[in-house]
């Protein structure tokens, strides 16, 4: 049987934690910071854990991660 290919775009954007959850960076921080509130900017620092529904999709793109 042939090997499955990893989606390289997903490989660069997502990482798996030791417990198998999918970690990603926060969205909405590229531009337009003036119109965002300071509270919103502060809450979007660092990374976040994806929901179970979204993580199921991403795990199909990362078969060997």
Residue pairs with C-beta under 8 A, 6 or more apart in sequence:
4 63
4 64
6 61
6 62
6 63
6 64
6 65
7 61
7 62
10 58
10 61
10 62
11 61
11 62
11 65
13 24
13 25
14 22
14 23
14 24
14 50
14 58
14 62
15 22
15 23
15 24
15 65
16 22
16 23
16 59
16 62
16 65
17 23
17 49
21 49
21 50
21 55
22 49
22 50
22 54
22 55
22 58
22 59
23 47
23 48
23 49
23 50
24 47
24 48
24 50
25 47
25 48
26 44
26 45
26 46
26 47
26 48
27 44
28 36
28 40
28 44
29 41
29 44
33 41
50 58
59 65
